[in-house]
Amino acid sequence: MVITDVRLDRFECFRGLGSDALAFLAANCREMEVPSSELLIREGQVGQDIYLLEEGSVCVFRGEATASQSHLFLEAPTILGEMAMVDPERIRTSSVIALSDLRLLRMPIATFLVFARTYPALKQNLLQIISARNLKLLAKMS
């Protein structure tokens, strides 16, 4: 299936970008499906890709999946792996597991970083998403 700018338009991180920018970004995404209960992102690894969750829901956790220290549940549409874009050499500090069958778009972090330098609104949107998620985690932990 062709990835179009309309598909990317659903994601908060791309808000404010024009159709030309979205079309350029879409050309660099690859489709991916992940079955329920599969680990998408593993804690302790360096991130290589970001994931745009089009359909489904995930759990973000630390430690063992059955006895995690903190949980954050996310539903589509959302972005996953966003912290690795702030610091591409950063080791993942959380895991992400599929709670349902997922439909995703995948993009290499290096490619996304080029776009973030080209389109300042993209970087600003991403920082706002990270800030909101951190606040949500802190509220859940207290």
mmCIF file of the C-alpha atoms, coordinates in Angstrom:
data_MODEL
# 
_entry.id   MODEL 
# 
loop_
_atom_site.group_PDB 
_atom_site.id 
_atom_site.type_symbol 
_atom_site.label_atom_id 
_atom_site.label_alt_id 
_atom_site.label_comp_id 
_atom_site.label_asym_id 
_atom_site.label_entity_id 
_atom_site.label_seq_id 
_atom_site.pdbx_PDB_ins_code 
_atom_site.Cartn_x 
_atom_site.Cartn_y 
_atom_site.Cartn_z 
_atom_site.occupancy 
_atom_site.B_iso_or_equiv 
_atom_site.pdbx_formal_charge 
_atom_site.auth_seq_id 
_atom_site.auth_comp_id 
_atom_site.auth_asym_id 
_atom_site.auth_atom_id 
_atom_site.pdbx_PDB_model_num 
ATOM 1   C CA . MET A 1 1   ? 0.000  0.000  0.000  1.00 0.00 ? 1   MET A CA 1 
ATOM 2   C CA . VAL A 1 2   ? 1.271  3.484  -0.827 1.00 0.00 ? 2   VAL A CA 1 
ATOM 3   C CA . ILE A 1 3   ? 2.016  5.702  2.141  1.00 0.00 ? 3   ILE A CA 1 
ATOM 4   C CA . THR A 1 4   ? 0.434  9.073  1.530  1.00 0.00 ? 4   THR A CA 1 
ATOM 5   C CA . ASP A 1 5   ? 0.646  12.427 3.235  1.00 0.00 ? 5   ASP A CA 1 
ATOM 6   C CA . VAL A 1 6   ? -2.987 11.906 4.324  1.00 0.00 ? 6   VAL A CA 1 
ATOM 7   C CA . ARG A 1 7   ? -1.860 8.953  6.448  1.00 0.00 ? 7   ARG A CA 1 
ATOM 8   C CA . LEU A 1 8   ? 0.816  11.080 8.114  1.00 0.00 ? 8   LEU A CA 1 
ATOM 9   C CA . ASP A 1 9   ? -1.561 13.983 8.623  1.00 0.00 ? 9   ASP A CA 1 
ATOM 10  C CA . ARG A 1 10  ? -3.225 12.024 11.471 1.00 0.00 ? 10  ARG A CA 1 
ATOM 11  C CA . PHE A 1 11  ? -0.102 12.267 13.645 1.00 0.00 ? 11  PHE A CA 1 
ATOM 12  C CA . GLU A 1 12  ? 0.355  15.153 16.043 1.00 0.00 ? 12  GLU A CA 1 
ATOM 13  C CA . CYS A 1 13  ? 4.099  15.320 15.372 1.00 0.00 ? 13  CYS A CA 1 
ATOM 14  C CA . PHE A 1 14  ? 3.456  16.348 11.752 1.00 0.00 ? 14  PHE A CA 1 
ATOM 15  C CA . ARG A 1 15  ? 0.968  19.132 12.601 1.00 0.00 ? 15  ARG A CA 1 
ATOM 16  C CA . GLY A 1 16  ? 1.754  22.337 10.738 1.00 0.00 ? 16  GLY A CA 1 
ATOM 17  C CA . LEU A 1 17  ? 3.734  20.706 7.932  1.00 0.00 ? 17  LEU A CA 1 
ATOM 18  C CA . GLY A 1 18  ? 2.580  21.267 4.378  1.00 0.00 ? 18  GLY A CA 1 
ATOM 19  C CA . SER A 1 19  ? 1.575  18.549 1.947  1.00 0.00 ? 19  SER A CA 1 
ATOM 20  C CA . ASP A 1 20  ? 4.962  18.688 0.165  1.00 0.00 ? 20  ASP A CA 1 
ATOM 21  C CA . ALA A 1 21  ? 6.816  18.013 3.431  1.00 0.00 ? 21  ALA A CA 1 
ATOM 22  C CA . LEU A 1 22  ? 4.388  15.223 4.351  1.00 0.00 ? 22  LEU A CA 1 
ATOM 23  C CA . ALA A 1 23  ? 4.769  13.620 0.923  1.00 0.00 ? 23  ALA A CA 1 
ATOM 24  C CA . PHE A 1 24  ? 8.549  13.709 1.290  1.00 0.00 ? 24  PHE A CA 1 
ATOM 25  C CA . LEU A 1 25  ? 8.313  12.126 4.764  1.00 0.00 ? 25  LEU A CA 1 
ATOM 26  C CA . ALA A 1 26  ? 5.837  9.495  3.544  1.00 0.00 ? 26  ALA A CA 1 
ATOM 27  C CA . ALA A 1 27  ? 8.256  8.410  0.834  1.00 0.00 ? 27  ALA A CA 1 
ATOM 28  C CA . ASN A 1 28  ? 10.712 7.443  3.593  1.00 0.00 ? 28  ASN A CA 1 
ATOM 29  C CA . CYS A 1 29  ? 8.298  5.333  5.655  1.00 0.00 ? 29  CYS A CA 1 
ATOM 30  C CA . ARG A 1 30  ? 7.846  1.580  5.428  1.00 0.00 ? 30  ARG A CA 1 
ATOM 31  C CA . GLU A 1 31  ? 4.751  -0.328 6.482  1.00 0.00 ? 31  GLU A CA 1 
ATOM 32  C CA . MET A 1 32  ? 4.917  -2.911 9.212  1.00 0.00 ? 32  MET A CA 1 
ATOM 33  C CA . GLU A 1 33  ? 2.479  -5.174 11.048 1.00 0.00 ? 33  GLU A CA 1 
ATOM 34  C CA . VAL A 1 34  ? 3.098  -6.534 14.528 1.00 0.00 ? 34  VAL A CA 1 
ATOM 35  C CA . PRO A 1 35  ? 0.939  -9.212 16.161 1.00 0.00 ? 35  PRO A CA 1 
ATOM 36  C CA . SER A 1 36  ? -0.518 -8.782 19.630 1.00 0.00 ? 36  SER A CA 1 
ATOM 37  C CA . SER A 1 37  ? 1.866  -9.590 22.519 1.00 0.00 ? 37  SER A CA 1 
ATOM 38  C CA . GLU A 1 38  ? 5.012  -9.078 20.426 1.00 0.00 ? 38  GLU A CA 1 
ATOM 39  C CA . LEU A 1 39  ? 7.805  -6.871 21.791 1.00 0.00 ? 39  LEU A CA 1 
ATOM 40  C CA . LEU A 1 40  ? 8.313  -3.909 19.453 1.00 0.00 ? 40  LEU A CA 1 
ATOM 41  C CA . ILE A 1 41  ? 11.014 -1.995 21.344 1.00 0.00 ? 41  ILE A CA 1 
ATOM 42  C CA . ARG A 1 42  ? 13.378 -3.672 23.791 1.00 0.00 ? 42  ARG A CA 1 
ATOM 43  C CA . GLU A 1 43  ? 14.757 -1.901 26.851 1.00 0.00 ? 43  GLU A CA 1 
ATOM 44  C CA . GLY A 1 44  ? 18.551 -1.646 26.839 1.00 0.00 ? 44  GLY A CA 1 
ATOM 45  C CA . GLN A 1 45  ? 19.027 -1.364 23.053 1.00 0.00 ? 45  GLN A CA 1 
ATOM 46  C CA . VAL A 1 46  ? 20.048 1.622  20.969 1.00 0.00 ? 46  VAL A CA 1 
ATOM 47  C CA . GLY A 1 47  ? 17.123 2.809  18.865 1.00 0.00 ? 47  GLY A CA 1 
ATOM 48  C CA . GLN A 1 48  ? 17.394 2.529  15.086 1.00 0.00 ? 48  GLN A CA 1 
ATOM 49  C CA . ASP A 1 49  ? 13.839 3.388  14.010 1.00 0.00 ? 49  ASP A CA 1 
ATOM 50  C CA . ILE A 1 50  ? 10.840 5.387  15.057 1.00 0.00 ? 50  ILE A CA 1 
ATOM 51  C CA . TYR A 1 51  ? 7.378  3.936  14.680 1.00 0.00 ? 51  TYR A CA 1 
ATOM 52  C CA . LEU A 1 52  ? 4.177  5.711  13.740 1.00 0.00 ? 52  LEU A CA 1 
ATOM 53  C CA . LEU A 1 53  ? 1.378  3.666  15.259 1.00 0.00 ? 53  LEU A CA 1 
ATOM 54  C CA . GLU A 1 54  ? -1.560 3.786  12.845 1.00 0.00 ? 54  GLU A CA 1 
ATOM 55  C CA . GLU A 1 55  ? -3.754 1.114  14.432 1.00 0.00 ? 55  GLU A CA 1 
ATOM 56  C CA . GLY A 1 56  ? -3.720 -0.662 17.779 1.00 0.00 ? 56  GLY A CA 1 
ATOM 57  C CA . SER A 1 57  ? -2.474 -0.054 21.296 1.00 0.00 ? 57  SER A CA 1 
ATOM 58  C CA . VAL A 1 58  ? 0.766  -0.651 23.163 1.00 0.00 ? 58  VAL A CA 1 
ATOM 59  C CA . CYS A 1 59  ? 2.134  -0.749 26.707 1.00 0.00 ? 59  CYS A CA 1 
ATOM 60  C CA . VAL A 1 60  ? 5.364  1.056  27.569 1.00 0.00 ? 60  VAL A CA 1 
ATOM 61  C CA . PHE A 1 61  ? 7.119  -0.521 30.555 1.00 0.00 ? 61  PHE A CA 1 
ATOM 62  C CA . ARG A 1 62  ? 10.378 -0.931 32.406 1.00 0.00 ? 62  ARG A CA 1 
ATOM 63  C CA . GLY A 1 63  ? 11.703 -4.156 33.805 1.00 0.00 ? 63  GLY A CA 1 
ATOM 64  C CA . GLU A 1 64  ? 9.872  -7.435 33.312 1.00 0.00 ? 64  GLU A CA 1 
ATOM 65  C CA . ALA A 1 65  ? 6.591  -7.319 31.391 1.00 0.00 ? 65  ALA A CA 1 
ATOM 66  C CA . THR A 1 66  ? 4.771  -9.126 34.201 1.00 0.00 ? 66  THR A CA 1 
ATOM 67  C CA . ALA A 1 67  ? 6.149  -7.032 37.039 1.00 0.00 ? 67  ALA A CA 1 
ATOM 68  C CA . SER A 1 68  ? 6.970  -3.682 35.480 1.00 0.00 ? 68  SER A CA 1 
ATOM 69  C CA . GLN A 1 69  ? 7.741  -0.647 37.579 1.00 0.00 ? 69  GLN A CA 1 
ATOM 70  C CA . SER A 1 70  ? 5.737  1.773  35.460 1.00 0.00 ? 70  SER A CA 1 
ATOM 71  C CA . HIS A 1 71  ? 3.174  1.499  32.719 1.00 0.00 ? 71  HIS A CA 1 
ATOM 72  C CA . LEU A 1 72  ? 2.023  3.868  30.039 1.00 0.00 ? 72  LEU A CA 1 
ATOM 73  C CA . PHE A 1 73  ? -0.674 2.767  27.621 1.00 0.00 ? 73  PHE A CA 1 
ATOM 74  C CA . LEU A 1 74  ? -0.744 4.417  24.190 1.00 0.00 ? 74  LEU A CA 1 
ATOM 75  C CA . GLU A 1 75  ? -3.277 4.121  21.396 1.00 0.00 ? 75  GLU A CA 1 
ATOM 76  C CA . ALA A 1 76  ? -3.048 5.012  17.726 1.00 0.00 ? 76  ALA A CA 1 
ATOM 77  C CA . PRO A 1 77  ? -2.309 7.423  16.236 1.00 0.00 ? 77  PRO A CA 1 
ATOM 78  C CA . THR A 1 78  ? 0.921  8.092  18.082 1.00 0.00 ? 78  THR A CA 1 
ATOM 79  C CA . ILE A 1 79  ? 4.671  7.968  17.692 1.00 0.00 ? 79  ILE A CA 1 
ATOM 80  C CA . LEU A 1 80  ? 6.929  5.421  19.422 1.00 0.00 ? 80  LEU A CA 1 
ATOM 81  C CA . GLY A 1 81  ? 10.682 5.553  19.943 1.00 0.00 ? 81  GLY A CA 1 
ATOM 82  C CA . GLU A 1 82  ? 10.621 9.331  20.146 1.00 0.00 ? 82  GLU A CA 1 
ATOM 83  C CA . MET A 1 83  ? 13.282 9.582  22.858 1.00 0.00 ? 83  MET A CA 1 
ATOM 84  C CA . ALA A 1 84  ? 15.908 8.119  20.528 1.00 0.00 ? 84  ALA A CA 1 
ATOM 85  C CA . MET A 1 85  ? 15.365 11.099 18.227 1.00 0.00 ? 85  MET A CA 1 
ATOM 86  C CA . VAL A 1 86  ? 16.406 13.515 20.957 1.00 0.00 ? 86  VAL A CA 1 
ATOM 87  C CA . ASP A 1 87  ? 19.628 11.557 21.454 1.00 0.00 ? 87  ASP A CA 1 
ATOM 88  C CA . PRO A 1 88  ? 20.203 8.984  18.668 1.00 0.00 ? 88  PRO A CA 1 
ATOM 89  C CA . GLU A 1 89  ? 22.949 7.190  20.634 1.00 0.00 ? 89  GLU A CA 1 
ATOM 90  C CA . ARG A 1 90  ? 20.683 6.828  23.661 1.00 0.00 ? 90  ARG A CA 1 
ATOM 91  C CA . ILE A 1 91  ? 20.017 3.390  25.061 1.00 0.00 ? 91  ILE A CA 1 
ATOM 92  C CA . ARG A 1 92  ? 16.306 2.636  25.259 1.00 0.00 ? 92  ARG A CA 1 
ATOM 93  C CA . THR A 1 93  ? 15.142 2.874  28.843 1.00 0.00 ? 93  THR A CA 1 
ATOM 94  C CA . SER A 1 94  ? 11.724 1.307  28.257 1.00 0.00 ? 94  SER A CA 1 
ATOM 95  C CA . SER A 1 95  ? 10.221 -1.563 26.318 1.00 0.00 ? 95  SER A CA 1 
ATOM 96  C CA . VAL A 1 96  ? 7.085  -1.420 24.184 1.00 0.00 ? 96  VAL A CA 1 
ATOM 97  C CA . ILE A 1 97  ? 4.796  -4.418 23.733 1.00 0.00 ? 97  ILE A CA 1 
ATOM 98  C CA . ALA A 1 98  ? 1.776  -4.734 21.444 1.00 0.00 ? 98  ALA A CA 1 
ATOM 99  C CA . LEU A 1 99  ? -1.512 -5.032 23.323 1.00 0.00 ? 99  LEU A CA 1 
ATOM 100 C CA . SER A 1 100 ? -3.346 -5.652 20.057 1.00 0.00 ? 100 SER A CA 1 
ATOM 101 C CA . ASP A 1 101 ? -2.402 -6.297 16.449 1.00 0.00 ? 101 ASP A CA 1 
ATOM 102 C CA . LEU A 1 102 ? -0.544 -3.209 15.266 1.00 0.00 ? 102 LEU A CA 1 
ATOM 103 C CA . ARG A 1 103 ? -0.234 -1.427 11.966 1.00 0.00 ? 103 ARG A CA 1 
ATOM 104 C CA . LEU A 1 104 ? 2.788  0.857  11.893 1.00 0.00 ? 104 LEU A CA 1 
ATOM 105 C CA . LEU A 1 105 ? 4.907  3.018  9.674  1.00 0.00 ? 105 LEU A CA 1 
ATOM 106 C CA . ARG A 1 106 ? 8.632  2.738  10.348 1.00 0.00 ? 106 ARG A CA 1 
ATOM 107 C CA . MET A 1 107 ? 11.312 5.332  9.578  1.00 0.00 ? 107 MET A CA 1 
ATOM 108 C CA . PRO A 1 108 ? 15.035 5.254  10.375 1.00 0.00 ? 108 PRO A CA 1 
ATOM 109 C CA . ILE A 1 109 ? 15.906 7.715  13.120 1.00 0.00 ? 109 ILE A CA 1 
ATOM 110 C CA . ALA A 1 110 ? 18.750 9.167  11.011 1.00 0.00 ? 110 ALA A CA 1 
ATOM 111 C CA . THR A 1 111 ? 16.250 10.030 8.265  1.00 0.00 ? 111 THR A CA 1 
ATOM 112 C CA . PHE A 1 112 ? 13.820 11.561 10.750 1.00 0.00 ? 112 PHE A CA 1 
ATOM 113 C CA . LEU A 1 113 ? 16.608 13.723 12.196 1.00 0.00 ? 113 LEU A CA 1 
ATOM 114 C CA . VAL A 1 114 ? 17.332 15.166 8.749  1.00 0.00 ? 114 VAL A CA 1 
ATOM 115 C CA . PHE A 1 115 ? 13.652 16.093 8.446  1.00 0.00 ? 115 PHE A CA 1 
ATOM 116 C CA . ALA A 1 116 ? 13.655 17.600 11.951 1.00 0.00 ? 116 ALA A CA 1 
ATOM 117 C CA . ARG A 1 117 ? 16.496 19.929 10.923 1.00 0.00 ? 117 ARG A CA 1 
ATOM 118 C CA . THR A 1 118 ? 14.727 20.801 7.681  1.00 0.00 ? 118 THR A CA 1 
ATOM 119 C CA . TYR A 1 119 ? 11.291 21.381 9.242  1.00 0.00 ? 119 TYR A CA 1 
ATOM 120 C CA . PRO A 1 120 ? 11.591 23.166 12.628 1.00 0.00 ? 120 PRO A CA 1 
ATOM 121 C CA . ALA A 1 121 ? 7.875  22.595 13.347 1.00 0.00 ? 121 ALA A CA 1 
ATOM 122 C CA . LEU A 1 122 ? 8.538  18.838 13.334 1.00 0.00 ? 122 LEU A CA 1 
ATOM 123 C CA . LYS A 1 123 ? 11.199 19.130 16.036 1.00 0.00 ? 123 LYS A CA 1 
ATOM 124 C CA . GLN A 1 124 ? 9.006  21.452 18.120 1.00 0.00 ? 124 GLN A CA 1 
ATOM 125 C CA . ASN A 1 125 ? 6.023  19.083 17.860 1.00 0.00 ? 125 ASN A CA 1 
ATOM 126 C CA . LEU A 1 126 ? 8.207  16.153 18.866 1.00 0.00 ? 126 LEU A CA 1 
ATOM 127 C CA . LEU A 1 127 ? 9.540  17.971 21.941 1.00 0.00 ? 127 LEU A CA 1 
ATOM 128 C CA . GLN A 1 128 ? 5.965  18.782 22.987 1.00 0.00 ? 128 GLN A CA 1 
ATOM 129 C CA . ILE A 1 129 ? 4.967  15.113 22.666 1.00 0.00 ? 129 ILE A CA 1 
ATOM 130 C CA . ILE A 1 130 ? 7.953  14.032 24.774 1.00 0.00 ? 130 ILE A CA 1 
ATOM 131 C CA . SER A 1 131 ? 7.149  16.641 27.418 1.00 0.00 ? 131 SER A CA 1 
ATOM 132 C CA . ALA A 1 132 ? 3.481  15.578 27.605 1.00 0.00 ? 132 ALA A CA 1 
ATOM 133 C CA . ARG A 1 133 ? 4.441  11.897 27.913 1.00 0.00 ? 133 ARG A CA 1 
ATOM 134 C CA . ASN A 1 134 ? 6.929  12.630 30.669 1.00 0.00 ? 134 ASN A CA 1 
ATOM 135 C CA . LEU A 1 135 ? 4.292  14.576 32.599 1.00 0.00 ? 135 LEU A CA 1 
ATOM 136 C CA . LYS A 1 136 ? 1.836  11.710 32.156 1.00 0.00 ? 136 LYS A CA 1 
ATOM 137 C CA . LEU A 1 137 ? 4.402  9.220  33.482 1.00 0.00 ? 137 LEU A CA 1 
ATOM 138 C CA . LEU A 1 138 ? 5.239  11.405 36.459 1.00 0.00 ? 138 LEU A CA 1 
ATOM 139 C CA . ALA A 1 139 ? 1.561  11.797 37.324 1.00 0.00 ? 139 ALA A CA 1 
ATOM 140 C CA . LYS A 1 140 ? 1.039  8.046  37.112 1.00 0.00 ? 140 LYS A CA 1 
ATOM 141 C CA . MET A 1 141 ? 4.029  7.345  39.349 1.00 0.00 ? 141 MET A CA 1 
ATOM 142 C CA . SER A 1 142 ? 2.907  9.749  42.113 1.00 0.00 ? 142 SER A CA 1 
# 
